[in-house]
Each structure stands twice: as structure tokens, then as C-alpha cells.
């Protein structure tokens, strides 16, 4: 009887949570409808490009692969076409210049304000990278209101694990994987990377306890944030683009763009995809959701604050290790900067959806924590310019930068340097004066440097390649900018 009451209570809680999410969306329907009409106008004026976009999506070297749990695809193994646990894999059958070696891999996480994200949105990026020998994988993930941020993070984390475990079956190199995210996708990727670092630190703490408390019984309690087993060092790099790094400072910006405080709380409020509270949230934090004082909840899903938490837990790890370590022990622990994958922060200076100050402040934090990161600011670029408008006009600077970073991080060539690719090392020299009025030129470095050959047979990025030609008239793109809701 007790179990039945508990089950009934759980179902009631799930239904109430689902109804609240739907009500939050309905209550702000007028705002959403206005933005949706702007989105339709945006798509209408870019229709010539989207025709090419759709043709390429369905005609190119692309396969859809299920990365979710096997038991979730049906008793007879049928594909659940409505499932969001699929990924698009581009280039598995494409051989560049007859080269059949394993390819470096780019995992691209698309944006969509955590509500309209879909794997198709990354088609133009894959279209630009595949001809040059990159295997591009774009995983889908569930959106709000079906799940909140916990469910999205779990989906992305599961897709990364699948790629590392299975990509070599499709011609990719599991040891040369770079994670790239844009907007909400970059935010989710940042959360995953930071939580993987926290898991690594917790694992080291657990091993220390087992090492210095022998004979007192093993503690097998799983204290990981994520269910995956890969380490953060297995990712060669993480490129974050137009990302909201600090959810606390972004709350007012989100509100101005149609995500009300209640919708934000529903997205980031700490309730998982199964409608249970996330294990990372303590009782005080859970209570704060009900009272509206939810600062801790937003910090729990903010890459900026998670990186700070990595630093604090790393200091605790070192302190405990020094306390417990005997004089004769020669154990060493990696520095925090060596636990993170290589990092690069990219942002447009004219981004109104996520102000460029988000990138500057995040770079400043990384610099203060002595975590090296490259950065590049595109003058006058908007939030969607890197993935839509600029490629449609034949400007593939963003795609070229991703390609060159993949070569730098996975090629093992000493001939390639950060400066040679036109990136800033962190934010101190390039971006420290960004808050001045002359923001358009701060943080920009000369990007005219030619690519350098590496030793893995990756072709130089040729911007004259036929696949990179403009696919939409300039006039239509400029009109679409006015309608752009992002």
C-alpha cells in the first residue's frame, strides 16, 4: 500500500510538473507567436538558401544513427522516428583524394534556445567540412518542455559517449574528436565538459580515500554528475560559439528576448527529464525553486560557475592529497588546465542575443584560473552569422577556423601555431579593452594568415571550393537580418 501511494504521488508530481511547463509556454504564447512570425519571415527571405540547404541534407553523404539506449527503440527493433536520440553522421562514405585513413571527428551541438534545437540546423557546417576530410556528427537532443536542461545534458553526454565508443566503425578516429557548440548547444556542451572535469576530480578523491583508508571497507557510492565513463581528456578540444556562459547574468537578457522568468525556471529549475530533482541540488536549492529565489539553481547549470566549482574542488583534492600523502609517496595529480580539453571561445561583436561580454568575462575567468584558451571575436557578426547568414553569402571564416583548430589540436604538427591561425591566447592582450566604446575592433586579430600543412593528410581549407560558393543573394540576406528573431 505504501509503495502504491508513493507511485501515485510520483505520478501526480510528474503530471503537475508537465502541466506547469505547458502552462508557462501558453501564458507567453503572444510573445512566442510574434517571434515565430519573425522567424517565418526570416526563413522566407532566405528561402533560396534553404532550398539548397534541404537538398543537401537529403542528398548528401549522411546517415542517421540511433545513439540512445537499445531497449528504447521498440520490442521488434523498429526505429522510433519521433525519438530525439538520433545523430546525423556526415562523410562516412566520402574519401578525399582516395585517402581512406581514419578521419578526425567534429561533434557539433546545434542551438535553438533549448526549445527548437534540431540536428538539421548544422547541415551547412557539415557541408563545408566534409569535403576536406572531416567526419561531422550532429546529435539531436530533447528540448523543453519535454525535458529541462538536465535531460538535454544527459542526451548530449550519452551521444558523446556513443561517438567515442563507435565512431571508428564509420571511418572516424576516436582519438581525434573535437566538440563544437553554438548558442544553446555551446552552453550544453560547456556544462557537459565542466561536469566531466568534476567527475574526474571526484574519481581522484575517491581513489585517494581508498588508497589511504585501506582496511576500512570500500565505498562504492557513485558520486558522478554524469552517467558516461569517458574522461574529459578524451576530447581533443571544445569550441564554444555565441554561448551564454553565465546564466545568472543572462537572465535579464533572456527575458528581453521572450524567455520569461517562469520559463527560465522551468528550463533550468533542476527538474530532470524524469521529473525528479537533480542529484547536484541540495535541499536549500530545491526550496529556492519554490520561493523564486533560484540563484543557486541557475549557477548549477552555468558553465561559468561550474568552472569555478572545478577550481574549488580541485583545490580540495590537492589539499587532501597533501594531507594524506606519506613522505615516501611519489603520486602526482594533473594540473587543472590539463584535465580540461583544449578550449576556444568564439563570439560575434554585434551579437544581441548573447552579448559579447559573456565571452569576455568567461575568458577572464579562465585566465584567472590559469586555464589556457584561444579566442576569436568576429567584428560586426550577429548571433546566427557563423552558422547561417555568412555561409549563405559564401563567407566561411567560421568553418575555416573550426577546420584549422581541428588540424591544430588533432594533427600533432609542431609547425602549426596558435598565432599562425589568427587566434588570441586567452583574453588579456586581445580583449581586455573590449568594454570601451570602440568594441568593434577590440579582440580582433588578422585572420589572413594562410593555413599550414600538418602531417595527417588533411587538405588546406580552400575557400574557392565549389561547395563554398554563395547560395543566397546579398539583398535577401540583408532583409532577413531585419526579421531575425535571434
Secondary structure, 3 states (H helix, E strand, C coil): CHHHHHHHHHHHHHHHHHHHHHHHHHHCHHHHHHHHHHHHHHHHHCHHHHHHHHHHHHHCCEEEEECCCHHHHCCCCCCCCCCCCEEEEECCCCCECCECCCEEEEEEECCCCCCCCCHHHHHHHHHHHHHHCEEEEEECCCCCCCCCHHHHHHHHHHHHHHHHHHHHHHCEEEEEEEEEEECHHHHHHHHHHHHHHHHHHHHHHHHHHHHHCCCCCCCCCCCCCCCCCCCHHHCCEEEEECCCCCHHHHHHHHHHCCCCHHHHHHHHCCECCCCCECCCCCHHHHHHHHHCCCHHHHHHCCHHHHHHHHHHHHHHHHHHHHHHCCCCCCCCCCCHHHHCCEEEEEEECCCCCCCCHHHHHHHHHHHHCCCCCEEEEECCCCCCCCCCHHHHCCCCHHHHHHHHHHHHHHCCCCCCCCHHHCCEECCHHHHCCCCCCCHHHCCCCCCCCCCCCCCCCCCCCCCCCHHHCCCCCHHHHHHHHHHCCC
